[in-house]
Amino acid sequence: MKANDLHFAYGENLSQTVTKTPQKAYISFGSGALSGHFYIDDFRIGGCDYCQSTSQILIHKQKFGNVEKEDSIFRENFDAIVGLAYPNFAEKGITPVFDNMI
């Protein structure tokens, strides 16, 4: 299997802590656009089932946009886009993941 054949996606049906909000998400780039809805869920970075590392950062109740529709430009090169914007550039009412990690 080529690396581009394997993509990971957020699956809200796999989470016991997820809340889908009615707030729509949309972001456009010079090379395409993404759209979907905002969700609230526990957000984990690090650790994995198949490696020896158990270290992880956990952010409870992180609000984030989940991509439900994307332009084809993103399909081959991305698994996820995690918002790292400065708070004043982020979506109104949302604290970026990086700021919550700090």
For each residue, the residues with C-beta under 8 A, 3 or more apart:
1: 5 6
2: 5 6
3: 6
4: 7 76 77
5: 1 2
6: 1 2 3
7: 4 75 79
8: 79 80
9: 79 80
10: 39 66 80
11: 14 15
12: 15 18 20 39 41 66
13:
14: 11
15: 11 12 18 41 42
16:
17: 41 42
18: 12 15 39 40 41
19: 39 40 41
20: 12 37 39
21: 37 38 39 40 63
22: 37
23: 37 38
24: 35 36 37 38
25: 34 35 36 37 38 65 66 67 91
26: 33 34 35
27: 33 34 35 65
28: 32 33 34
29: 32 33 34
30:
31: 71 73
32: 28 29 70 71 72 73 74
33: 26 27 28 29 70 71
34: 25 26 27 28 29 65 67 69 70 71 74 81
35: 24 25 26 27 67 68 69 70
36: 24 25 65 66 67 68 69
37: 20 21 22 23 24 25 65 66 68
38: 21 23 24 25 63 64 65 66 91 94
39: 10 12 18 19 20 21 63 64 65 66
40: 18 19 21 61 62 63 64
41: 12 15 17 18 19 61 62 64
42: 15 17 58 59 60 61 62
43: 58 59 62 64 97 100
44: 47 56 57 58 59
45: 56 57 101
46: 53 55 56 57
47: 44 53 54 55 56
48: 51 53
49:
50:
51: 48
52:
53: 46 47 48
54: 47
55: 46 47
56: 44 45 46 47
57: 44 45 46 101
58: 42 43 44
59: 42 43 44 62 97 100 101
60: 42
61: 40 41 42
62: 40 41 42 43 59 97 100
63: 21 38 39 40 93 94 95
64: 38 39 40 41 43 82 83 94 97
65: 25 27 34 36 37 38 39 83 91
66: 10 12 25 36 37 38 39
67: 25 34 35 36 70 74 81
68: 35 36 37
69: 34 35 36
70: 32 33 34 35 67 74 75
71: 31 32 33 34 74
72: 32 75
73: 31 32 77
74: 32 34 67 70 71 77 78
75: 7 70 72 78
76: 4
77: 4 73 74
78: 74 75 81
79: 7 8 9
80: 8 9 10
81: 34 67 78
82: 64 97
83: 64 65 90 91 94 96 97 98
84: 96 97 98
85: 89 90 96
86: 89 90 96
87: 90 95 96 99
88:
89: 85 86
90: 83 85 86 87 94 95 96
91: 25 38 65 83 94
92:
93: 63
94: 38 63 64 83 90 91
95: 63 87 90 99 100
96: 83 84 85 86 87 90 99 100
97: 43 59 62 64 82 83 84 100 101
98: 83 84 101 102
99: 87 95 96 102
100: 43 59 62 95 96 97
101: 45 57 59 97 98
102: 98 99
